[in-house]
Amino acid sequence: MKYNRAKHHRRSIRLPEYDYSGSGSYFLTLCTYQRQCLFGDVVDGAMQLNDVGAIVSEEWKRSAIVRHNIELDASVVMPNHFHGIVIINKPVGAQCIAPLPQSPIHNQQTYKLHRKPQSLGSFVAGFKMSVTKRINAIRETPGIPVWQRNYYEHIIRHEKEWHILRQYIANNPQSWELDQLHPQNPSKW
């Protein structure tokens, strides 16, 4: 049976007039595929990373070493998502073509998604790809998605916002039971 790849028309949540390849500061949220709790557990208000969660943390820190023109600020790995603040000082040097996750059913084909070179999207794609490769290598699950396809970003426009977001990140494990991404929380994100 031949796989017929239909065009999917997803609505972009990015600001159409904003240049995501220029300098800027961003608050990011990346969710796991189907919001699976893969990265560890919150115990007594503190995140306890498992081996898979440690990979997310390591790759985030490694991002600033690999990509010399970014800085990292506050971050937290949660059971089924990740929050982080990234500052792009100059255009990002990540690849502009990143592979899409392969479907376990159709893992013989690889599709490429073209992103604007040196953009926030290229940075996020590179980070997600690095994490996914390492996690799938230790789980021995090649081609299985770790992340949802999209991500949430918020452009940080002033110092007050920056402090609020840092506080949100720092307090995220303590408020896990009320978090909209908690598996027991019926609210939609």
N, C-alpha and C positions, 0 to 999 in steps of 0.2 A: 504494500500500500504506500503510495507516494504522499508525503506530507505537503499539504497546500498551505503555505504561509499567507494568511489574509492580513491585510493592513489593519493595524489597530490604531484608532484615533483616540489617544489619551489627552485629556485637557492638561496643559502645563500649569503648574502652580508658581512658576517663575514670573517675575515682573518683566513684561515684554520690552520695556524701554531701558532696562538696566543692563549695564555691561558687566557680566559676571567674569570677564577675563581681566578686568582692571583691579587696582588695589582696593581693598575693603576688608571689613571685619564681619564675620558671619557666625551665627549660632546654628548648629546642625543637630538634627535628630535623625538617626538611621534605625529602622526597625528590622527585626529578624523576619525571615520568610514565615508567613502565617502566624507571626507573633509568638513563635515557639520560645520557651524559656531555655536558652542554650548556654548562657554565659555564667551561670552560678545562681546563688540565692542571696536574698537579703535576710540577715540574721541579726536580731536586736538592733535594727536601724542602720546596719552597716553592710555593704555589699561584700560578699565572699565570692571571689572569682574562682571558677574551676579552670582547668587547663585551657579550654576553649575561650573563656573570657579573658584569660591572661594573654592570649594571642591578640585579641582586639586591642587591649591596652598597649602591648608591645608595638604593634603595627602603627598605632596612633602616634606614639612617641617617636618611632622611627621615621614617620612622615616628614618631620622637620629636618632630619638629618639627610634624607634622600632628596628632598625638595628644598633647596637652600633659601628660597625666597618666601617661605611661609614661616609663621610663628604659631605656636599652639598656646592656648590659654587653658582655662578650666575644662575638665572633662570628667565624665563618669560612665562606666560600663554598668548597665543594669541587666537584670535577667533576660529581657527580650528586646532591649534597645540600647542605644548609645547616644549621649549628648556630648557635644564638644564645641569649643569656640576656636575658630581658625582665623588668622590674620594673613591676608595675602598682601605682601609689600610690593611685589613686582609680579608680572605674569608667571603663572605656575608652569613648570617644565615637565609636567606629566604628559603621557601619550595622548594623542587626540583621537585615537581609535581604541575603544575598549570592548572586549568581548561581552556579549550578553550571556547570562547564565544558560547552560545547556539544559534542555528538558531531559529528565531521566528516560523518557520514552523515545525521544528523537535525538539522542546524544551523538549521532553520527554527523550532524550538521552544526557548524558554528556560524552564527550571524554576527555581523559587526554593526555597532551603533556609532555613528560619527558625531563627535562633540566638537564644539568650538575649541581650537587649540588653546592651551594655557588658560583654561577657565576653571571656575569652582567645580563645575560638573566633571571635568577631567580629573581634578584632584580627588573628588569623592569616588569616582569610578575606579581610580587606581588604588585607593585605600580599601574599598570593598573587595576588589579583585585579589589583592594581596592577602587579606584576611581569609577570604573564601578558599583560596588555594591552600593555605597552611592548615585550615580547619579540615578541609576535605582530605588532605594528605594524612592527618593523624586519625581521622575517622574511617579512612579507606572508603570514601564515598565520592569518587570523582563525578563532577557534573551536577551535584545536588546543590540547590540554592541555599545560601545562608541568609541573605538579605532580601527585603522587598525591593522591587525594581526602582522605586522612587525614593526620595528623601525629603525631609522638611528643612528649609533654611529660612533664617530671618536675618536681614541686613541690620547690623548694629549701627545706629546712627549717632549716638551720643553716650557720654560717660555714665549717666544715670542708668540707661538701659543696660550697659555693660555690667554694672554692679548688681542690678536685679537678676540678670541671667546667671552671673557667677553664683549668687546666693541660691537660685533655683537649682543649679547643678549640684552645689554642695549639700543641699537639703533633700535631693531626690531620693536617696536610700531611706531616709527617715520617714518620708511620706509615701513609700511604695504601696502600702495597703490602699491608699486613696488615689493612686496614680491612674490616669485614664488608660494607660497601657497595661495595667495589672490584669492578668487573665481572669480574675474573678469580678472585675469591674465591668458592668454591662454597658457603660457609656461608650459611644462611638467616638473615635478620634477624628 
